[in-house]
């Protein structure tokens, strides 16, 4: 049976080809124009911002990186200035840095939030860091990354006790004093263990802290689950080349 559709003429095909090419060229032109305009404007604002921030950070410092005016001390905490100032390398000039001074990395946005930065950098030097995880997270979300390093030990509970010895510690729930719970929803291990009963929604680690439950034999035997990529402990150990075992022996 003959087809009722007549083949398209050559002129129609050429028209569609021309339309396709012109559309692609127009898209390329518009995208390149937008990109070039954004590239020509952004560096100016970025350079201006960086220059202002740099001048603010360095204004009022002498050659050693110490503040020589009260205004610099008021704007930024002294511990931040001590961290961000250049540190002379102990072995002198280094070809990799092309300098004899090392400048620690710190987020440029840190100096834009002096109040939050002052709270974060207020602590007892060589003592225990304050329990201020929330303040640290706020600074990070505002672009202060990396955070300036502090000369203090990680925060710990006042009634902290040493962990259980091996192998008891592997399958024993630690004391609640082993964690500073301020920044977390759960405030003790009992809450973490009961997440499988109280927490709604999907979470593949709801029962990870229940060491007397599924976690105790989770990797001892394979569960027949379609698409599962879990391996048993025996399968992991069997995958090691025995030749390497002999060399280590």
C-alpha positions as CSV (number, residue, x, y, z in Angstrom):
1,X,0.0,0.0,0.0
2,X,1.4,3.4,-1.0
3,X,2.0,5.9,1.7
4,X,-0.3,8.9,1.9
5,X,2.6,11.1,3.2
6,X,4.6,12.9,0.5
7,X,8.3,13.4,1.2
8,X,9.3,16.8,2.4
9,X,10.8,19.1,-0.2
10,X,14.5,20.1,-0.2
11,X,13.6,23.7,0.6
12,X,11.7,22.6,3.7
13,X,14.7,20.5,4.9
14,X,17.0,23.4,4.3
15,X,14.7,25.8,6.2
16,X,14.7,23.5,9.2
17,X,18.5,23.2,9.1
18,X,18.9,27.0,8.9
19,X,16.5,27.4,11.8
20,X,18.5,24.9,13.9
21,X,21.9,26.5,13.1
22,X,20.6,30.1,13.7
23,X,19.1,29.1,17.1
24,X,22.3,27.5,18.3
25,X,24.4,30.5,17.1
26,X,22.0,32.9,18.9
27,X,22.3,30.8,22.1
28,X,26.1,30.8,21.9
29,X,26.2,34.5,21.3
30,X,23.9,35.3,24.3
31,X,25.8,33.0,26.6
32,X,29.2,34.3,25.6
33,X,28.0,37.9,26.0
34,X,26.6,37.3,29.4
35,X,29.7,35.4,30.5
36,X,32.1,38.1,29.3
37,X,30.1,40.9,31.0
38,X,30.0,39.0,34.3
39,X,33.7,38.3,34.1
40,X,34.5,41.9,33.5
41,X,32.4,43.1,36.5
42,X,33.0,40.5,39.2
43,X,36.8,40.8,39.5
44,X,36.4,44.5,40.2
45,X,34.0,44.0,43.1
46,X,36.0,41.0,44.3
47,X,39.2,43.0,44.2
48,X,37.6,46.0,45.9
49,X,36.2,43.8,48.7
50,X,39.5,42.0,49.2
51,X,41.4,45.3,49.2
52,X,39.1,46.7,51.9
53,X,39.3,43.6,54.0
54,X,43.0,43.4,53.6
55,X,43.5,47.0,54.5
56,X,41.3,46.6,57.5
57,X,43.1,43.5,58.7
58,X,46.6,45.0,58.1
59,X,46.0,48.6,59.0
60,X,47.5,49.3,62.4
61,X,50.2,46.6,62.3
62,X,53.9,47.0,62.3
63,X,56.3,44.8,60.4
64,X,56.1,42.0,63.0
65,X,52.4,41.7,62.6
66,X,51.6,43.2,66.0
67,X,49.0,45.9,66.4
68,X,50.4,49.4,66.9
69,X,47.1,51.2,67.3
70,X,44.2,50.7,69.7
71,X,41.7,50.6,66.9
72,X,43.1,47.4,65.5
73,X,42.8,45.8,68.9
74,X,39.2,46.9,69.3
75,X,38.1,45.6,65.9
76,X,39.6,42.1,66.1
77,X,40.4,39.9,69.1
78,X,44.0,39.6,70.0
79,X,44.1,35.8,69.6
80,X,42.8,36.1,66.0
81,X,45.6,38.7,65.3
82,X,48.2,36.3,66.9
83,X,47.0,33.5,64.6
84,X,46.6,35.4,61.4
85,X,49.9,37.3,61.7
86,X,52.9,36.0,59.7
87,X,55.1,33.5,61.5
88,X,58.8,33.4,60.8
89,X,59.9,30.0,59.6
90,X,62.4,28.4,62.0
91,X,64.8,27.4,59.2
92,X,64.7,30.7,57.4
93,X,63.9,31.2,53.8
94,X,61.9,28.5,52.1
95,X,61.9,28.1,48.3
96,X,58.4,26.6,48.2
97,X,56.9,29.7,49.9
98,X,59.4,32.1,48.3
99,X,59.6,33.7,51.7
100,X,60.9,33.3,55.2
101,X,57.4,33.9,56.7
102,X,54.4,31.7,56.8
103,X,50.9,33.2,56.7
104,X,48.2,30.9,58.1
105,X,45.0,30.5,56.0
106,X,41.8,31.9,57.5
107,X,38.4,32.7,55.9
108,X,38.2,36.2,54.6
109,X,34.7,36.6,55.9
110,X,35.8,36.1,59.5
111,X,36.7,39.8,59.9
112,X,33.2,40.8,58.7
113,X,31.6,39.5,61.9
114,X,33.8,40.9,64.7
115,X,31.3,40.2,67.5
116,X,30.9,36.5,66.6
117,X,34.6,36.2,66.0
118,X,35.4,37.9,69.3
119,X,33.2,35.4,71.2
120,X,34.8,32.5,69.4
121,X,38.4,33.6,70.0
122,X,37.8,34.4,73.7
123,X,39.2,31.5,75.7
124,X,41.9,30.5,78.1
125,X,45.2,29.9,76.3
126,X,46.5,26.3,76.9
127,X,43.3,25.5,78.8
128,X,40.1,23.8,77.7
129,X,38.2,25.2,74.8
130,X,34.8,26.6,75.6
131,X,31.7,24.5,74.7
132,X,30.8,26.8,71.7
133,X,30.1,24.4,68.8
134,X,27.0,26.5,67.9
135,X,29.1,29.7,67.6
136,X,31.6,27.8,65.4
137,X,28.8,26.5,63.1
138,X,27.3,30.0,62.8
139,X,30.7,31.4,61.7
140,X,31.2,28.6,59.2
141,X,27.7,29.3,57.7
142,X,28.6,32.9,57.3
143,X,31.7,32.1,55.2
144,X,34.3,32.1,58.0
145,X,36.0,29.0,56.7
146,X,38.5,27.8,57.7
147,X,38.0,28.9,61.2
148,X,41.0,30.4,63.0
149,X,42.8,27.8,65.1
150,X,42.7,28.2,68.8
151,X,45.4,27.4,71.4
152,X,43.3,25.3,73.6
153,X,42.3,21.7,74.2
154,X,39.0,20.3,72.8
155,X,36.1,20.8,75.2
156,X,35.4,17.9,77.6
157,X,32.9,17.1,80.3
158,X,34.1,18.0,83.8
159,X,33.3,14.4,85.0
160,X,35.1,12.7,82.0
161,X,36.3,9.2,82.6
162,X,38.7,7.1,80.6
163,X,37.3,4.7,78.0
164,X,36.9,1.0,78.8
165,X,40.0,-1.1,77.9
166,X,40.1,-3.3,74.8
167,X,38.3,-5.5,73.9
168,X,35.5,-4.5,76.3
169,X,35.2,-1.0,74.8
170,X,34.3,-2.5,71.4
171,X,30.9,-3.7,72.5
172,X,30.1,-1.6,75.6
173,X,28.2,1.7,75.5
174,X,30.6,4.4,76.8
175,X,29.6,6.7,79.7
176,X,27.6,9.8,78.8
177,X,30.4,12.0,80.1
178,X,32.6,10.9,77.1
179,X,30.8,13.3,74.8
180,X,29.9,17.0,75.0
181,X,26.3,16.9,74.0
182,X,25.5,20.6,73.7
183,X,25.4,20.8,69.9
184,X,23.4,17.6,69.4
185,X,19.7,16.7,69.6
186,X,20.4,13.7,71.8
187,X,21.8,14.5,75.2
188,X,22.9,10.9,76.1
189,X,23.6,7.5,74.7
190,X,20.1,6.2,75.7
191,X,18.6,8.7,73.3
192,X,20.9,7.4,70.5
193,X,20.1,3.8,71.2
194,X,16.3,4.5,71.2
195,X,16.4,6.4,67.8
196,X,15.2,3.3,66.0
197,X,12.0,3.6,68.0
198,X,11.5,7.3,68.2
199,X,13.1,8.8,65.1
200,X,10.9,9.0,62.0
201,X,12.0,9.0,58.4
202,X,14.8,7.0,56.7
203,X,18.2,6.7,58.4
204,X,20.5,3.7,57.7
205,X,22.2,4.2,61.1
206,X,19.2,4.4,63.4
207,X,20.3,1.3,65.3
208,X,24.1,1.8,65.0
209,X,24.5,2.6,68.7
210,X,22.4,-0.3,69.9
211,X,25.5,-2.6,70.5
212,X,23.3,-5.4,72.0
213,X,21.0,-5.4,69.0
214,X,21.4,-6.0,65.3
215,X,24.8,-4.3,65.3
216,X,26.3,-7.1,67.5
217,X,25.9,-9.7,64.7
218,X,25.3,-7.5,61.7
219,X,28.6,-8.4,60.1
220,X,28.8,-12.0,61.3
221,X,26.3,-13.5,58.8
222,X,25.0,-12.3,55.4
223,X,21.4,-11.2,55.2
224,X,19.7,-12.1,52.0
225,X,18.6,-8.7,50.8
226,X,18.3,-7.9,47.1
227,X,20.9,-5.4,46.0
228,X,22.8,-5.5,49.3
229,X,26.5,-4.7,49.1
230,X,27.3,-5.7,52.7
231,X,30.1,-8.2,53.3
232,X,30.6,-10.3,56.4
233,X,33.8,-10.1,58.4
234,X,34.9,-13.6,57.2
235,X,34.5,-12.5,53.6
236,X,36.6,-9.4,54.2
237,X,39.4,-11.3,55.8
238,X,39.3,-14.0,53.1
239,X,39.8,-11.3,50.4
240,X,43.3,-10.6,51.7
241,X,46.1,-12.2,49.7
242,X,47.6,-15.0,51.8
243,X,51.0,-14.3,50.2
244,X,51.0,-10.9,52.0
245,X,50.1,-12.6,55.2
246,X,53.2,-14.7,55.0
247,X,55.4,-11.7,54.3
248,X,54.0,-9.9,57.4
249,X,54.5,-13.0,59.5
